[in-house]
């Protein structure tokens, strides 16, 4: 089923995310752009190069030519990873100020394009990183992806922040769309069970998954969840992205109800490509 999303909230959230990234990147010293991030194989500059590359692709800009077999890099696991690496390699030697200027130019261009896009194009089906879906869904994924890489940069440079607001809320909407798969397929929750992911702290959000033949996110459960996982939004982002070992953040997670099921969910939260 095609995901149809209202244009203005998604574009506004993307604009907020771009602004947050701009402020963060503008505060960095040149040496900090070389800091290794939790995203495997990437330093801060590589994270920014990835964002530039995806936004450039969406704007119709051709990827840079390369003779290197980038798929041979240890952290590249699929075709999308190979595409991302083209831009990472191309911008690796550019000065931080030049990369930041590229980021500002392409994100401003893309926001202008989105604000003039008509509803037919916004709702049209096509490629997204999550499979065939609407262009609007792709833009929600862009908010989520940019926010995830912002958190990578914040972790790398010891600048925590941006754990609430429109971009974070929309990112959680995107996360919720994958939690049925996580709970039902990856964690193997049995039929008749239910799981609540309770996001607490600056963001207060409950995501409920009911298993009734198949696992699906629901607005409410009929009764108490079979298992509940409580954690903050930053910890959730690190786990779904496979950015940390579970042992390193276990003190930030509370399991309730069926602890075996709750633990299985936590063990299998990593799902991003």
N, C-alpha and C positions, 0 to 999 in steps of 0.2 A: 504494500500500500504506500502511495506517495505521501511524503510528509509535507504538508502545506503550512507555512509559517508566515506570520505578518512581517512585512518588510521593515517597517520603521524600528521596532524594538531590536531586531537583529543588527541592522545597520548602526543604530545608536550604540549598541553594545560593542560592536567592532571598533567604532570610533573611540569609545572609552578605552578599549584595550590598546589601540594604537597610541593613544595619548599616554597611557601608563608606561608603555614600552619606551616611548620617546623620552619621557622624563627620566626613566631608569638609565637608559643608554647614555643620555646626555650628562649623567652624573658620574660616569665611569672614567677612571684614569686609563691611559693607553695600555698599561700593563695588565689591567683587569680584563681586557678583551682577550687575553691569552689564557685566562683561568679555565681549568678543566671543569666542565659541567657534569651533572648527573646523567645527561643524555650520552650514551656510550659513544666514545670516539670524538666527541665534539667539545670544543672550547666555546667561550662566549661568542666570539665572532662567527663561528660555524652555525650556532643557533640563529643568529641574525641573518646570515647568508641564506639559510633555509627559508626563513620567512620571506626574504626578498625574492628568492627563486620561485616560490609558489605564487606569490602575488604577481610576479612578472609573467609567469605562465598564464594566469587568469586574464592578464591584460594583453595577451597575444604576443609577448616578447619571446623571441627564440632563445633557447638555452645556449650557453657558451659552448663552443666546440672544444673537444678534448681528445687527446690520443691515449690517455691513461685508461687502463681497465679498472674503473672505479668499483666495479662489482667485486673485485678481489680484496677490498678493504675488509678487515675482520668484522666490523660492526654493521656492514651492509648485508641485509638478510632477504631483500626482495626487490622487485623492479622499482617500486616507489622509492625505496631507500637509495637505489642507484641513481634515480633522477635527482633526488635531493643532494646527493654527493657531488653532482656536476657543479652546482652553484657554490657549494662549500669549497671545492677545489679552486674554482675560478676567482673567488674573492679572498682566498687565504692570505695573499700577499698584499692586499690593499690596506691602506692606513685606516685605523678606526674612524677617523673623521670622514673619510670618503665612503666607508660602508654606512655610516650613520646618514650621510647625505643621500645615498641610494635608498635607504630605508624610508626616509622622509618623503622622497620624491615618489616612489612607487606606491606607498600607502595612501598618500594624498590623491594620486591619480585614481587608484582603485575606489576610494570612498566617493570621489566625484562620479565615477562610472556607476556605482551601485545606486547612488541617489537619483540618477536619471533613468535607471532601468525601469521598464514597464512591468506590470503585474504578470503578463503572459510569460515574459522571459524569466521572471523570478520563480514562477511556479513550474516552469518547464522541466521535464525529466531529462537526466543525463548522468554523466559520470560523477561520482563522489568517492572519496576514500573509503566510504562504508558501503559501496555498491551503488546501483542505479537508484537515484532519488532526485528530488527537486533541487534546483539551483539554490533555493533558500536554505535547504538542509546543508548543502555544501558550505554556505556562508556561516551557518551555525557551527559547523565543524571548524571553519577558519577561526572563529572566536575561541573555541576550545583549544585548538592547536597553538595559537599564538599565546594564550594564557599559560598553557603548559610550558612553553619554551621561556616565557617570562619568568616562571617559577624556577626553571633550570638556571637562568641567569642570576636570579636572586640568590639561589643556593650557592652558586659558584662564587659570588662576590660578597656573601654575608650581608645581603640587603633584603631581609624578609619584608613582605608586604603584599598589598593588593589581594587580600583574601576575603573581600566582600565587594559588592557592587554589581551593576548590570552584567558585565562580562563574566563574572564568577557565577552569577545565577544562571546565565544562559549556558555556560560550560557545564553546570550540573544538569541542566536539561539534556544536554548531549550525552553526558555520562549515564543518566537514567535510561536512555534509549538502548544501552548495551547491557544493562544489569540483568535483564531476563536471561540473556545468553550466559552471563557469568554465573548466575545462581543455578539455572537449570542444566546447562550443558557442561560447563567447566567444573562447578562444585558438585554437580550431581544431586541436587536437592530432590527428595522423593515426592511423588504425587501426594497432594493434600497438605504439603508443608508451606510455610511462608517465611519470608525473611524481610526484616527492616534494616536498611542502612540509615542510621541516625547521624546526620552531620551536625555537629554542635560547635559552638564558639561564636565568632563574628557572624557566621552563616548558620542559621537554624533551619534544617531541612530534613524531612523524612521521605525516604524513597522505599516504597513497599513492593515486594515481588511475591506474587501468589502462584503456586504451582498447581495447576488444574488441567492435567493432560499435557500442558506445556507451561513454561514459566513466563509470566508476563508482569510488567509493571502496572500496578493499579493505584487508584487515588487513595483508597482506604481498604483496610482489612476488616473482615467480619468480627474478628476477635484479636487477642494478643498474638504477636508473631511467634512462630515456632523458634526462631533465632533472631537475635538483634546484634548488630555490630555498631558500636558507638566510636566515632573518631572525628577529628577536625578536618576542615576542607583541604588544608595543605597536605596532611598525611594521606588523605584519600588520593589526592593528585599524584603523589609520589608512588603510591602502590599501584594505581591503575596504569601508570606509565612505566612500571618496572624500574623506577629510579633508585630504589633503596632495597636493602635486604630487610625482610620482615623483622628480624631480631633487633634491628637498629631503631625501630619505631614501635615495638610491641607495648612499651609503656604508655603510649598515646592511644591505645585501643582497648575498649572494654567489650567483652563478649557476654551475652546474656541468653537465657533459655537453653536450647539445645546447643551446648558448647561445641560438640563435634561438627555440627552443621555450620555454626558460626565460624569456626576455625577453617573449615573447608572453603567457605566464601572468601575469607581473608587471604587464604593461601592462593586463591585463584583470581584475585582482583586484577592482575596485570592482563590487559587485553589490547592495548594499543600496538600498532604495527611499528 
